[in-house]
């Protein structure tokens, strides 16, 4: 007897501050996705206070797909370690 497959839940996204606070997140929300931003997770004004490795760890633990244009993430040891350690999917 074939297994019945459960429909997959769409991924939740974490939109990095480098992609802005409104345009990209709002567009994804309008398309029906769950979207998290620095402000929605850590509060307004947190963009510059929360270290990249901190929010990368959270995104990995929560299973969020990270959208960013911050190229330093793939070059800096702490950020790269967080991506690898928590299996963060980063685009």
Secondary structure, DSSP 8 states (H G I E B T S, - for coil): -----------EEEE-GGGTTTHHHHHHHHTT-EEEEHHHHH-TT-TTTS-HHHHHHHHHHHT-EEE---GGGGTSHHHHHHHHHTT-EE-
